[in-house]
Amino acid sequence: MPQLSPEPPVSNCDVEKCSYNRHHECYAPGIAVGSDHAICDTFTTGQASIDHAGAPVMECSQTDCNYNELKNCHAQGIHVGSHAQHADCFTYTRE
């Protein structure tokens, strides 16, 4: 039976206005990327339940990304940064 790779963590998050961000670490239980583009769909400025640092990438819908295989991210870790009024995955690289 094939071994499943663990989800990569959010290695760094520069989006200080996100409720899950504490000192550039993501404390979300997990994040999703790519509903519209390489956007962090978990970004919120509202009430957030803090879990632990190094939130894993649970799903990525950016199927044209080099690191995406069947909606799973295979990067070693991702960097999330500010773009306009939201957060984007800056690790995204188009095939």
BELDAGI-V251307 format. One record per residue. N is the residue number from 1. RES is the residue in one letter. SS is DSSP state (alpha for helix, beta for strand, coil for the rest). PSI is psi in radians with two decimals (NA if undefined). Layout:
<<N/RES/SS/PSI> <N/RES/SS/PSI>>
This chain:
<<1/M/coil/2.31> <2/P/coil/2.54> <3/Q/coil/2.29> <4/L/coil/2.37> <5/S/coil/2.48> <6/P/coil/2.65> <7/E/coil/2.45> <8/P/coil/2.59> <9/P/beta/2.83> <10/V/beta/1.84> <11/S/beta/-0.57> <12/N/beta/2.41> <13/C/beta/2.07> <14/D/coil/0.07> <15/V/coil/1.47> <16/E/coil/-0.41> <17/K/coil/-0.06> <18/C/coil/2.38> <19/S/coil/-0.36> <20/Y/coil/-0.17> <21/N/beta/2.24> <22/R/beta/1.88> <23/H/coil/0.79> <24/H/coil/0.32> <25/E/beta/2.48> <26/C/beta/2.21> <27/Y/coil/0.32> <28/A/coil/2.68> <29/P/coil/-0.40> <30/G/coil/2.73> <31/I/beta/2.77> <32/A/beta/2.51> <33/V/beta/2.44> <34/G/coil/0.52> <35/S/coil/-0.60> <36/D/coil/-0.82> <37/H/coil/-2.65> <38/A/coil/0.78> <39/I/beta/2.51> <40/C/beta/1.85> <41/D/coil/-0.20> <42/T/coil/-0.25> <43/F/coil/2.30> <44/T/coil/2.60> <45/T/coil/0.01> <46/G/coil/-2.87> <47/Q/coil/2.33> <48/A/coil/2.42> <49/S/coil/2.05> <50/I/coil/2.26> <51/D/coil/-1.70> <52/H/coil/2.78> <53/A/coil/2.72> <54/G/coil/0.77> <55/A/coil/2.37> <56/P/beta/2.69> <57/V/beta/1.87> <58/M/beta/-0.59> <59/E/beta/2.48> <60/C/beta/2.13> <61/S/coil/0.05> <62/Q/coil/1.39> <63/T/coil/-0.21> <64/D/coil/0.15> <65/C/beta/2.48> <66/N/coil/-0.52> <67/Y/coil/-0.06> <68/N/beta/2.25> <69/E/beta/1.94> <70/L/coil/0.78> <71/K/coil/0.28> <72/N/beta/2.36> <73/C/beta/2.31> <74/H/coil/0.31> <75/A/coil/2.75> <76/Q/coil/-0.48> <77/G/beta/2.80> <78/I/beta/2.75> <79/H/beta/2.19> <80/V/beta/2.34> <81/G/beta/2.93> <82/S/beta/2.41> <83/H/beta/2.05> <84/A/coil/-2.14> <85/Q/coil/0.39> <86/H/beta/-3.00> <87/A/beta/2.43> <88/D/beta/2.70> <89/C/beta/1.92> <90/F/coil/-0.09> <91/T/coil/-0.33> <92/Y/coil/2.21> <93/T/coil/2.25> <94/R/beta/2.47> <95/E/coil/NA>>
